[in-house]
Amino acid sequence: MSTPPLSSKQYFDGIYIPAGLLVFGTLIVKKEWTPIAALVAIALGALKYFRSLPKKVLKPGAFQEFELKEKTIISHNVAIYRFSLPAARSILGLPIGQHISIGAAIPQPDGSTKEIVRSYTPISGDHQPGYFDLLIKSYPTGNISKHMASLTVGQTIRVKGPKGAFVYTPNMVRHFGMIAGGTGITPMLQVVRAIIRGRAAGDKTEVDLIFANVTPQDILLKEDLDALAQQDAGFRVHYVLDKPPEGWAGGVGYVTADMITKWLPKPADDVKILLCGPPPMISGLKKSAESLGFKKARPVSKLEDQVFAF
């Protein structure tokens, strides 16, 4: 959430005018007290200004509880979970490209409980104060995802962060090539939205995204992605399906080197490839990218890598 400029109406109405009235009124009633009134006006104005700033709530070293405010069912195993932050102006304080950790005590087959921690990227951002949204697909063998699916409004989750090696800054590269599989779309969407929001401030980053899924019904947030692509000429999305319907015009099967060559930018110093999806998919994509001339990806990615896997 960006801080309004000091010339904005909210500061004139809430700080400058009340401070001016205090000083002017003192000047009329008791002129010799005007310097003191000016100091009081400055102190109160500064206090009100700092209280109006967004409050970051995340703590990297400590879990905090957040209450489920709303649950939107997308399909039989996918939902968007909206969690409340402590105040209307509170923000997570999550840098673009980073994620949070969710922890829960999960019952085990032997009757004991085990602390399980998993990472998730919100699909909301700090420009949306007061809450954060998580898009989560529940898997039969998933510990945290099943736990999330069982939550009802009013219950809480434990969160800490930020985490992650990737932090987006405007124009850090000329062109992103992104490849996502399934729920791996969430960090990509976070970055794409930040780029498009930043156009007015001069962000010229180009983005091509390959989004791979099994069937059309598995394509998460397709309406959002299509709307962003229609809104911004610098963002293009290319869909790939393993089991396409008849007449499908997009890619078919797994994401191949040929698809990367066709849709994503060529290797260059000002180009970065971002990957997020199931581990076998990411392993194969790293090899494909290297075969096309991109620098060899590390087992654990660092910000400066040409091929970065979330």
C-alpha positions as CSV (number, residue, x, y, z in Angstrom):
1,M,0.0,0.0,0.0
2,S,1.6,3.3,-1.1
3,T,1.6,6.3,1.3
4,P,-0.4,9.3,-0.1
5,P,1.7,12.3,-1.1
6,L,2.0,15.0,1.6
7,S,0.0,17.3,-0.7
8,S,-3.0,14.9,-0.6
9,K,-6.4,16.0,0.6
10,Q,-6.4,13.7,3.6
11,Y,-3.4,15.5,5.1
12,F,-4.9,19.0,4.4
13,D,-8.2,18.0,6.1
14,G,-6.7,15.9,8.9
15,I,-3.4,17.7,9.7
16,Y,-2.6,21.0,8.0
17,I,-6.0,22.8,8.5
18,P,-6.4,21.8,12.2
19,A,-2.8,22.8,12.9
20,G,-3.3,26.1,11.1
21,L,-6.5,26.8,13.1
22,L,-4.8,26.0,16.4
23,V,-1.9,28.5,15.6
24,F,-4.2,31.2,14.2
25,G,-6.6,30.9,17.1
26,T,-3.8,31.2,19.6
27,L,-2.4,34.2,17.7
28,I,-5.8,36.0,18.1
29,V,-6.5,35.1,21.7
30,K,-3.1,35.1,23.3
31,K,-0.3,36.2,20.9
32,E,2.6,35.4,23.2
33,W,1.6,31.8,23.3
34,T,1.8,31.4,19.5
35,P,5.3,29.7,19.5
36,I,4.1,27.1,22.0
37,A,0.9,26.6,19.9
38,A,3.1,26.1,16.8
39,L,5.2,23.4,18.6
40,V,2.0,21.6,19.8
41,A,0.5,21.7,16.3
42,I,3.7,20.2,14.8
43,A,3.8,17.5,17.5
44,L,0.1,16.6,17.1
45,G,0.4,16.7,13.3
46,A,3.5,14.4,13.3
47,L,1.7,12.0,15.7
48,K,-1.4,11.9,13.5
49,Y,0.8,11.4,10.3
50,F,2.7,8.4,11.8
51,R,-0.6,6.9,13.1
52,S,-2.0,7.1,9.6
53,L,0.8,5.1,8.0
54,P,0.1,1.4,7.1
55,K,1.2,-0.9,9.9
56,K,3.2,-4.0,8.8
57,V,2.2,-7.0,10.9
58,L,4.4,-9.9,9.8
59,K,7.2,-11.1,12.1
60,P,9.9,-13.3,10.5
61,G,10.7,-15.1,13.8
62,A,7.3,-15.5,15.4
63,F,4.0,-17.1,14.4
64,Q,0.9,-14.9,14.7
65,E,-2.8,-15.9,14.5
66,F,-5.1,-14.5,11.9
67,E,-8.9,-15.1,11.7
68,L,-10.6,-16.5,8.7
69,K,-13.0,-13.8,7.5
70,E,-14.4,-15.3,4.3
71,K,-14.1,-18.5,2.3
72,T,-14.9,-18.6,-1.4
73,I,-15.2,-22.0,-3.0
74,I,-13.7,-22.2,-6.5
75,S,-14.1,-25.9,-7.1
76,H,-14.4,-29.2,-5.1
77,N,-10.8,-28.9,-3.9
78,V,-9.9,-25.2,-4.4
79,A,-10.9,-22.1,-2.4
80,I,-9.8,-18.6,-1.7
81,Y,-9.4,-17.9,2.0
82,R,-9.6,-14.3,3.2
83,F,-8.0,-13.6,6.6
84,S,-8.4,-10.4,8.7
85,L,-5.5,-8.3,9.7
86,P,-5.6,-6.5,13.1
87,A,-6.8,-3.1,11.8
88,A,-8.3,-1.6,8.7
89,R,-4.9,0.0,7.7
90,S,-2.8,-3.1,8.6
91,I,-0.8,-4.7,5.9
92,L,1.2,-8.0,5.9
93,G,4.4,-6.1,4.8
94,L,5.2,-8.8,2.3
95,P,7.7,-7.8,-0.4
96,I,6.6,-8.7,-4.0
97,G,7.9,-12.2,-4.8
98,Q,8.1,-13.5,-1.2
99,H,5.8,-15.8,0.7
100,I,4.6,-16.7,4.2
101,S,4.8,-19.8,6.3
102,I,1.6,-21.4,7.7
103,G,2.0,-23.8,10.7
104,A,-0.4,-26.2,12.3
105,A,-0.4,-29.1,14.7
106,I,-1.6,-32.0,12.5
107,P,-2.9,-35.3,14.0
108,Q,-0.8,-38.3,13.0
109,P,-1.9,-42.0,12.5
110,D,-0.4,-43.0,15.8
111,G,-2.6,-40.5,17.7
112,S,0.2,-37.9,18.2
113,T,0.3,-34.5,16.7
114,K,3.1,-33.1,14.6
115,E,3.9,-29.4,13.8
116,I,3.7,-29.0,10.0
117,V,4.8,-25.9,8.2
118,R,4.2,-25.1,4.5
119,S,4.8,-22.0,2.4
120,Y,2.1,-20.0,0.5
121,T,2.1,-16.9,-1.6
122,P,-0.9,-14.6,-1.1
123,I,-2.8,-13.5,-4.2
124,S,-3.5,-10.1,-2.5
125,G,-0.9,-7.4,-1.8
126,D,0.0,-4.6,0.5
127,H,-2.0,-2.2,-1.7
128,Q,-5.1,-4.0,-0.1
129,P,-5.0,-3.2,3.6
130,G,-7.0,-4.9,6.3
131,Y,-6.8,-8.5,5.0
132,F,-4.9,-11.0,2.9
133,D,-6.1,-13.7,0.5
134,L,-4.7,-17.2,-0.1
135,L,-5.6,-19.5,-3.0
136,I,-5.2,-23.1,-1.9
137,K,-5.8,-26.4,-3.5
138,S,-6.5,-29.2,-1.1
139,Y,-4.8,-32.5,-1.8
140,P,-5.7,-35.9,-0.3
141,T,-2.2,-36.3,1.1
142,G,-1.7,-32.7,1.9
143,N,-1.3,-31.8,5.6
144,I,-1.8,-28.1,5.6
145,S,-4.0,-27.9,2.5
146,K,-6.5,-30.4,4.1
147,H,-6.3,-28.5,7.4
148,M,-7.1,-25.2,5.5
149,A,-10.1,-26.9,3.8
150,S,-11.5,-27.9,7.2
151,L,-11.5,-24.3,8.5
152,T,-14.7,-22.4,9.1
153,V,-15.2,-18.7,9.3
154,G,-14.0,-17.4,12.7
155,Q,-11.2,-20.0,13.1
156,T,-7.6,-18.9,12.9
157,I,-4.3,-19.9,11.3
158,R,-0.7,-19.3,12.4
159,V,1.5,-17.3,10.1
160,K,5.0,-15.9,10.0
161,G,7.2,-14.4,7.4
162,P,8.3,-12.9,5.0
163,K,10.3,-15.7,3.5
164,G,12.0,-16.3,0.1
165,A,15.0,-15.4,-2.0
166,F,13.1,-13.4,-4.6
167,V,12.1,-9.8,-4.3
168,Y,10.7,-7.9,-7.2
169,T,11.9,-4.4,-8.0
170,P,10.6,-2.4,-11.0
171,N,12.5,-2.9,-14.2
172,M,14.9,-5.4,-12.6
173,V,14.9,-7.1,-16.0
174,R,13.6,-6.2,-19.5
175,H,11.6,-9.3,-19.9
176,F,10.3,-12.1,-17.6
177,G,9.5,-15.5,-19.0
178,M,7.3,-17.4,-16.5
179,I,6.2,-21.0,-16.3
180,A,3.7,-22.1,-13.8
181,G,1.9,-25.3,-13.0
182,G,-1.3,-25.5,-11.0
183,T,-1.2,-23.5,-7.8
184,G,2.3,-22.4,-8.9
185,I,0.5,-19.5,-10.5
186,T,0.3,-17.6,-7.2
187,P,3.8,-16.0,-7.1
188,M,3.6,-15.3,-10.8
189,L,0.3,-13.4,-10.4
190,Q,1.8,-11.4,-7.5
191,V,4.6,-10.2,-9.7
192,V,2.5,-9.6,-12.8
193,R,0.0,-7.5,-10.8
194,A,2.9,-5.5,-9.3
195,I,4.3,-4.8,-12.7
196,I,1.0,-3.6,-14.2
197,R,0.3,-1.4,-11.1
198,G,3.7,0.1,-11.6
199,R,3.2,1.1,-15.3
200,A,2.2,4.7,-14.3
201,A,5.4,5.0,-12.4
202,G,7.6,3.8,-15.3
203,D,7.7,0.0,-15.0
204,K,8.3,-1.2,-18.6
205,T,8.9,-4.9,-17.8
206,E,7.5,-7.3,-20.4
207,V,6.0,-10.6,-19.3
208,D,5.2,-13.9,-21.1
209,L,3.6,-16.6,-18.9
210,I,3.1,-20.3,-19.8
211,F,0.5,-21.7,-17.5
212,A,0.2,-25.5,-17.5
213,N,-2.7,-27.6,-16.2
214,V,-4.4,-30.9,-16.8
215,T,-7.9,-29.8,-18.0
216,P,-9.6,-26.4,-18.6
217,Q,-11.4,-26.8,-15.2
218,D,-8.0,-26.8,-13.5
219,I,-6.9,-23.4,-14.8
220,L,-7.0,-21.3,-11.7
221,L,-7.8,-17.6,-11.9
222,K,-8.2,-17.7,-15.6
223,E,-10.6,-14.8,-15.7
224,D,-8.1,-12.6,-13.7
225,L,-5.2,-13.6,-16.0
226,D,-7.2,-12.9,-19.2
227,A,-8.4,-9.6,-17.8
228,L,-4.8,-8.6,-17.0
229,A,-3.6,-9.6,-20.5
230,Q,-6.4,-7.6,-22.1
231,Q,-5.7,-4.6,-19.9
232,D,-1.9,-4.6,-20.5
233,A,-0.1,-5.1,-23.8
234,G,3.1,-6.0,-22.0
235,F,1.6,-9.1,-20.5
236,R,0.8,-12.3,-22.4
237,V,-0.5,-15.6,-21.1
238,H,-0.1,-18.9,-23.0
239,Y,-2.2,-21.9,-21.7
240,V,-1.0,-25.6,-21.9
241,L,-3.3,-28.5,-21.1
242,D,-2.4,-32.2,-20.6
243,K,-5.9,-33.3,-21.5
244,P,-7.3,-30.6,-23.8
245,P,-10.9,-30.6,-25.0
246,E,-11.8,-30.9,-28.7
247,G,-10.9,-27.7,-30.6
248,W,-8.3,-26.5,-28.0
249,A,-6.1,-23.9,-29.6
250,G,-3.4,-23.7,-26.9
251,G,-0.4,-25.9,-26.1
252,V,-0.9,-29.7,-25.5
253,G,1.0,-32.0,-23.1
254,Y,3.9,-31.1,-21.0
255,V,5.7,-27.8,-21.4
256,T,8.5,-28.4,-23.9
257,A,11.6,-26.7,-25.1
258,D,9.8,-25.8,-28.3
259,M,7.0,-24.1,-26.3
260,I,9.6,-22.1,-24.4
261,T,11.3,-21.1,-27.6
262,K,8.0,-20.1,-29.2
263,W,6.5,-18.1,-26.3
264,L,9.2,-17.0,-23.9
265,P,12.1,-14.5,-24.4
266,K,15.4,-15.7,-25.7
267,P,18.4,-15.9,-23.3
268,A,19.9,-12.5,-22.6
269,D,21.5,-10.7,-19.6
270,D,18.3,-8.6,-19.1
271,V,16.0,-11.7,-19.2
272,K,14.9,-13.9,-16.3
273,I,12.9,-17.1,-16.3
274,L,10.7,-17.7,-13.2
275,L,9.4,-21.3,-12.4
276,C,6.8,-22.5,-10.0
277,G,5.0,-25.9,-9.9
278,P,5.4,-29.5,-8.9
279,P,9.1,-30.6,-8.3
280,P,9.2,-33.1,-11.3
281,M,8.0,-30.3,-13.6
282,I,10.5,-27.8,-12.3
283,S,13.4,-30.3,-12.6
284,G,12.5,-30.9,-16.3
285,L,12.1,-27.2,-17.0
286,K,15.5,-26.4,-15.6
287,K,17.1,-28.9,-18.0
288,S,15.0,-27.6,-20.9
289,A,16.1,-24.0,-20.1
290,E,19.7,-24.9,-20.0
291,S,19.5,-26.7,-23.3
292,L,18.2,-23.5,-24.9
293,G,21.1,-21.4,-23.7
294,F,20.0,-20.1,-20.3
295,K,22.4,-20.3,-17.5
296,K,22.3,-23.5,-15.4
297,A,19.9,-23.3,-12.6
298,R,21.0,-24.0,-9.0
299,P,19.4,-26.6,-6.8
300,V,18.3,-23.7,-4.5
301,S,17.7,-20.5,-6.5
302,K,19.2,-17.1,-5.6
303,L,17.9,-13.7,-6.7
304,E,20.6,-13.1,-9.2
305,D,20.0,-16.4,-11.1
306,Q,18.8,-16.2,-14.7
307,V,16.5,-19.2,-14.0
308,F,14.8,-18.8,-10.7
309,A,12.5,-21.5,-9.1
310,F,10.2,-20.4,-6.3
